[in-house]
Amino acid sequence: MLSLNYIREHQQEVTDRLAIKNFDGTGIIGRIVSLDDQRRETQKRLDDLQAQSNLLAKEIGVLFQSGKAAEANQLKEKTAEIKSASKEIDAAFEAIKKELDELLVRVPNLPHSTVPAGKTPAENVVMLQEGAIVPVAPDAVPHWDLTTKYDLIDFITGNKITGAGFPLYKGKGARLQRALINFFLEEALKEGYNEVQPPYMVNAASAYATGQLPDKDAQMYHVGLDDLYLIPTAEVPVTNIYRDTILKVQDLPVKNVAYSACFRREAGSYGKDVRGLNRLHQFDKVEIVQIASAEKSYEVLEEMLAYVTGLLRKLELPFRVLKLCGGDMSFTSALTYDMEVWSSAQARWLEVSSVSNFETFQSNRMKLRCKDENGKMHIPHTLNGSALALPRIVAALLENNQTPDGINIPKVLVPYTGFDVIN
């Protein structure tokens, strides 16, 4: 959430920067400032009435002590009138504050100054591309056929058990999933991340804190009876470990890694581009989350980017790095890099990771602070990244490594799979 004071002091800048995200902030920013003016004015009226009430209380006490009960009772009537007026003003104050809070949580994060303008993914900027893009072989088979051929994933039975987008992994397909999860976790531990295992459901306060609510309400699975949400990513519960917390500056950066299943409704997603593993309602992912000082957060972002690209190199997958344009960025992000791998059988790029810096946006929403050695409070930055999301990694591994004799497993995964070929 943006700081109210920052919005007040930089109205035009905020409006202009939100326009990079194709968000028209003219009306909402103006309304926020107007409501804050009303809030301040109403607060002053309440404070003035309280001051009057306090003075009258002292006078009444003196009058009673002096035996002037009649005069004291007259002032008590005036005090009652002030209390009645205060009650009405206080109700107005709460209504103003409620509307102000509701508007503040609907304002997106401001994009970093380096974020390119643009409205669609086609306007994202390619920052890096590595690995040979092998032409599609005439007999290349997409992963949804390979998984059937080698009995790795059963989409039909998953559909029977739950519905479309909930695949059933079997045999070497399940073992490949587990191998990738273990590989990603072990690599993160080598980089100094602390492993945590978070809950798969969160309350509304947690979803608000990281920005999923109210922005992505329609994309989340809601357990209505308990008012809980299935997590769309481990970012939500892991970041919320630090909600309403004060950290020590000298302990930054805080680095956590978590494996979790992820759940996304993905309403309105249909067609060949979401076939097979390309887009699921339930999928596995290993997530890295850091809390860093404002001065070092962009250095940390580059380190996280280098870490994720290092994983892709070890998996021997052709990949590219994109800097997202304003129109393709998330509600909460200040700067995001996407990593995509090349799918040889589909002849297209598949997104497998995003690393993002949220600056103070989430910290403000979750009341996360850090204290330096002098006792001064600071607002840290939060960052997260997929390291990595499994479905499209699996799709690319199967498609890119298929041969007439089977599917070869990258060398780095063999100690985790226990086999070097699927046949």
KAGI-V687181 format. One record per helix or strand of 3 or more residues. SS is the DSSP state (alpha for helix, beta for strand). FROM is the first residue (numbers start at 1). TO is the last residue. If there is no record, write none. Layout:
ss->(SS	SS)
from->(FROM	FROM)
to->(TO	TO)
This chain:
ss->(alpha	alpha	alpha	alpha	alpha	beta	alpha	alpha	alpha	beta	beta	alpha	alpha	beta	alpha	beta	alpha	beta	alpha	beta	alpha	beta	alpha	beta	beta	alpha	beta	beta	alpha	beta	alpha)
from->(4	11	26	69	121	125	143	155	171	194	201	204	217	228	234	246	249	254	272	282	297	319	326	335	348	361	369	381	390	406	411)
to->(9	20	65	104	123	130	149	161	190	196	203	209	219	230	242	248	251	263	274	292	314	323	328	343	357	366	371	389	400	408	417)
